[in-house]
Amino acid sequence: MVTAPTFKWSFLAPRYWLTWIGVLCLYLISWLPQRIQFFLGKLLGRLVHRFVQKRRHIAQVNVALCFPHLSEQQRADMVLKNMENTGIATLETGMAWWWPQWRVNRVIGSIEGLELVENIQRQGKGVLLLVPHMLHLEMLSRVLGTKQQGIGFYRPHNNPLMEYFMTKGRLRSNETLITKRDVKGLLQALKNKKMCYYLPDQDYGRNRCEFTSFFAVPDAATTTGTLLFSSSRNCETLSLSGTRDASGKYHLKIYPALTDFPSEDAKQDVTRVNQRMEQSIMLAPEQYMWLHRRFKTRPDENAPSYYS
């Protein structure tokens, strides 16, 4: 478990200077008014859309696969808005890591369903909270942390200095962090009646997965890791949605626990998980992380990639 990041003097070495410059710029921008940050974020996103063709292509493929009923123009509009929200999300990371509490309080729109978590904890159980990869996930965690701190399950950053800033920033809203390989740590946290975030909506490869529907894609590789944690008698499995409205306020809603979950049918169970993710994503699909190669793993290993 990560409870406090450790600063190392080696972070001052020349190989980290570019990282320091980037972090300093993000920190300084975080003190600008929110509307100016959103304006700058949209500009950044449009630059990504224009020049980072690989990521734009991935988003285009994902949107086309998931929403075949939309016209070509509607899909193009969604991808552009998604790129704009990607730029905004970059700056939202600075807000989540460094904003004082009074600034966070000003952008809280609504938090619904927290009583569901509290009731489960009073029963002596932990909460496995399923969350989709919304672009503003850092701010959603910070906002929910004003009411109840959770435990984040995460992949450490490859850059040690960024890992330091990331964990330091995330610990403002989380009680502790658990690396993705520490399965026992997360199970123990659930046993200790904690609220633990888990993101089951990305393609984590062929190992421990079922191929089931995700939006219009009938055979999306979906992790069964959710079932490993949900099978614990010490927890209930709920889900979370989060959106940012036009005024810059964040709205969170926690949905009731999945009943009779998990069952003896793993494929049916992960299909239900995907349905919860779809429910949350559809509240603001342009704010979802479509830049990830969600459908890179095919049932047939020899099948051509969607992203070729």
GIPE-V92359 format. One record per pair of residues at least 12 apart in sequence whose C-alpha atoms are under 8 Angstrom apart, sorted by sequence separation. I is the first residue (numbers start at 0). J is the second residue. D is the distance in Angstrom with one decimal. If there is no record, write none. Layout:
i = (I I)
j = (J J)
d = (D D)
This chain:
i = (62 208 209 239 240 208 209 239 240 208 209 239 292 59 62 205 207 208 238 239 59 62 204 207 208 237 238 202 203 207 237 238 202 203 204 237 238 59 202 203 237 58 201 202 236 237 200 201 235 236 151 199 200 235 55 149 150 153 155 199 148 149 150 151 152 153 154 236 148 149 150 151 152 153 154 199 148 149 150 151 152 153 199 55 144 145 150 152 141 144 197 143 144 141 142 230 48 141 229 230 137 140 141 229 110 140 152 45 48 47 107 226 45 238 44 45 103 104 150 238 241 44 47 103 226 240 43 44 239 240 242 41 42 44 45 192 242 41 44 95 186 192 223 226 240 40 41 43 44 92 95 150 152 185 190 226 40 42 43 91 94 149 150 151 152 189 190 225 242 40 41 92 149 150 151 152 186 189 40 41 88 91 92 95 148 149 150 151 223 39 40 88 91 149 222 39 40 221 38 40 85 37 40 84 36 37 36 211 209 210 209 213 211 212 211 209 213 29 212 213 28 29 127 125 126 214 29 125 213 25 28 29 124 125 124 125 126 128 130 132 26 124 125 126 127 128 129 130 131 25 29 30 124 125 126 127 128 129 130 131 132 29 96 123 124 125 126 127 128 129 130 131 132 125 127 129 26 96 97 96 120 95 96 120 199 200 95 219 220 96 219 200 220 219 220 116 219 220 218 218 210 201 202 202 205 201 202 204 202 202 127 127 139 127 129 142 125 126 127 128 129 130 131 133 135 143 124 125 126 127 128 129 130 131 123 124 125 126 127 128 129 130 139 124 126 128 139 119 115 113 115 108 109 110 111 112 113 115 106 107 108 109 110 111 112 18 106 107 108 109 110 111 112 18 105 106 107 109 112 15 131 130 129 133 65 66 67 131 65 66 131 10 65 64 65 135 64 134 133 134 133 134 132 133 131 132 6 5 4 4 3 4 3 1 3 2 2 2 1 2 0 1 0 1 0 0 0 84 85 84 85 81 80 81 81 78 81 77 81 34 33 62 61 61 58 61 57 58 61 57 58 61 57 55 57 54 60 60 57 56)
j = (74 220 221 251 252 221 222 252 253 222 223 253 306 74 77 220 222 223 253 254 75 78 220 223 224 253 254 219 220 224 254 255 220 221 222 255 256 78 221 222 256 78 221 222 256 257 221 222 256 257 173 221 222 257 78 172 173 176 178 222 172 173 174 175 176 177 178 260 173 174 175 176 177 178 179 224 174 175 176 177 178 179 225 82 171 172 177 179 169 172 225 172 173 171 172 260 79 172 260 261 169 172 173 261 143 173 185 79 82 82 142 261 82 275 82 83 141 142 188 276 279 83 86 142 265 279 83 84 279 280 282 82 83 85 86 233 283 83 86 137 228 234 265 268 282 83 84 86 87 135 138 193 195 228 233 269 84 86 87 135 138 193 194 195 196 233 234 269 286 85 86 137 194 195 196 197 231 234 86 87 134 137 138 141 194 195 196 197 269 86 87 135 138 196 269 87 88 269 87 89 134 87 90 134 87 90 90 266 265 266 266 270 269 270 270 269 273 90 273 274 90 91 189 188 189 277 93 189 277 90 93 94 189 190 190 191 192 194 196 198 93 191 192 193 194 195 196 197 198 93 97 98 192 193 194 195 196 197 198 199 200 98 165 192 193 194 195 196 197 198 199 200 201 195 197 199 97 167 168 168 192 168 169 193 272 273 169 293 294 171 294 276 296 296 297 194 297 298 297 298 298 291 292 293 296 293 294 296 295 296 228 229 241 234 236 249 233 234 235 236 237 238 239 241 243 251 233 234 235 236 237 238 239 240 233 234 235 236 237 238 239 240 249 235 237 239 251 235 253 252 254 248 249 250 251 252 253 255 247 248 249 250 251 252 253 160 248 249 250 251 252 253 254 161 248 249 250 252 255 160 276 276 276 280 213 214 215 279 214 215 280 160 215 215 216 286 216 286 286 287 287 288 287 288 287 288 163 163 163 166 166 167 167 166 170 170 174 175 175 176 175 176 176 177 177 178 184 285 286 286 288 285 285 286 287 285 288 285 289 247 247 289 289 290 289 292 289 290 293 290 291 294 291 290 292 290 305 306 306 306)
d = (6.5 5.9 5.3 7.0 5.3 5.1 6.5 5.7 6.6 4.3 6.7 4.5 7.8 7.5 7.9 7.0 5.9 5.1 5.8 6.2 7.4 7.4 7.0 5.6 7.9 7.0 5.3 7.8 7.7 6.9 5.9 7.3 5.8 7.5 8.0 5.6 7.4 6.3 6.3 6.5 4.3 6.4 7.2 7.3 5.1 6.3 7.0 7.9 6.1 5.9 6.6 7.4 7.8 7.6 7.5 7.4 5.4 7.1 6.6 6.4 5.7 5.0 5.7 6.7 6.1 6.3 5.7 7.8 4.9 5.7 5.2 4.7 4.9 5.1 5.6 7.7 5.6 7.5 5.5 6.1 5.7 5.3 6.6 7.7 7.9 7.1 7.2 5.8 7.7 4.5 7.7 7.6 6.5 7.2 7.7 7.7 6.7 4.8 7.3 6.1 7.5 6.3 7.9 6.5 7.5 7.7 7.6 7.2 5.9 6.7 6.6 6.1 6.3 6.9 4.7 5.9 7.8 7.8 7.9 7.9 7.2 4.0 7.8 6.8 7.6 4.7 7.1 6.7 7.1 7.4 7.1 7.8 7.1 5.8 7.8 7.6 6.3 4.4 4.1 5.8 6.5 7.6 7.3 7.7 8.0 6.6 6.7 5.0 7.2 7.7 5.0 7.2 7.3 7.9 5.1 7.8 7.3 7.3 7.7 6.6 7.2 6.7 6.2 6.1 6.2 6.2 7.2 7.8 7.5 7.7 5.6 5.8 4.9 4.7 5.3 6.2 7.5 6.0 4.3 5.9 5.6 7.2 6.9 5.9 7.6 5.5 6.2 7.5 6.6 7.9 3.9 5.3 6.5 7.0 7.5 7.5 7.4 6.8 8.0 7.2 6.3 5.5 6.4 7.1 7.3 7.8 6.7 6.8 7.5 7.4 5.9 7.7 7.5 6.4 6.0 7.4 5.9 6.9 7.4 7.4 7.5 7.9 7.3 7.4 6.5 6.8 5.4 4.3 7.5 6.7 7.8 5.4 6.9 6.0 6.6 6.6 6.9 6.8 6.7 6.8 5.9 7.4 3.6 6.2 6.2 5.8 6.2 6.1 5.7 5.8 7.3 7.7 4.8 4.8 4.6 5.1 4.9 5.1 5.0 7.1 7.1 7.2 7.8 6.1 7.8 5.9 6.1 6.2 5.9 5.8 7.3 5.9 7.9 7.8 6.7 6.9 7.2 7.7 6.9 4.1 5.6 7.1 6.5 7.6 7.8 7.0 7.7 7.7 6.9 7.1 5.9 6.9 6.1 7.6 7.1 7.6 7.4 7.8 7.4 7.1 6.9 7.6 7.2 5.1 6.6 5.6 6.5 6.0 7.0 7.0 7.6 7.1 6.6 6.6 7.2 7.7 6.0 5.3 6.2 6.1 6.1 6.0 7.8 7.5 8.0 7.7 4.9 4.4 5.2 4.8 5.0 4.4 5.3 7.6 7.6 4.9 6.6 6.0 6.2 5.1 6.1 6.9 7.2 7.1 6.9 6.5 7.4 7.3 7.6 8.0 7.9 4.9 6.8 6.0 6.2 5.8 6.5 6.7 6.5 5.5 5.0 4.7 4.7 4.6 4.7 7.5 4.5 5.3 5.1 6.1 5.8 6.1 6.5 7.4 8.0 6.2 6.9 7.9 7.9 7.2 5.7 7.2 7.9 7.6 7.6 7.5 7.4 7.3 5.2 6.6 7.1 6.2 4.8 6.5 6.2 7.5 6.4 5.7 5.9 5.5 4.4 5.5 6.3 5.7 7.9 5.8 7.0 7.0 5.7 6.3 7.7 6.0 6.9 7.8 7.7 7.4 7.4 5.0 5.7 6.7 6.6 5.0 5.7 6.2 4.8 7.1 7.0 7.3 7.8 6.0 7.8 4.7 5.9 6.0 7.3 7.3 7.8 5.8 7.5 7.8 7.6 7.3 6.3 8.0 4.9 7.6 7.3 4.9 7.3 5.7 7.5 7.8 7.0 7.1 6.3 5.7 7.2 6.8 6.4 7.6)
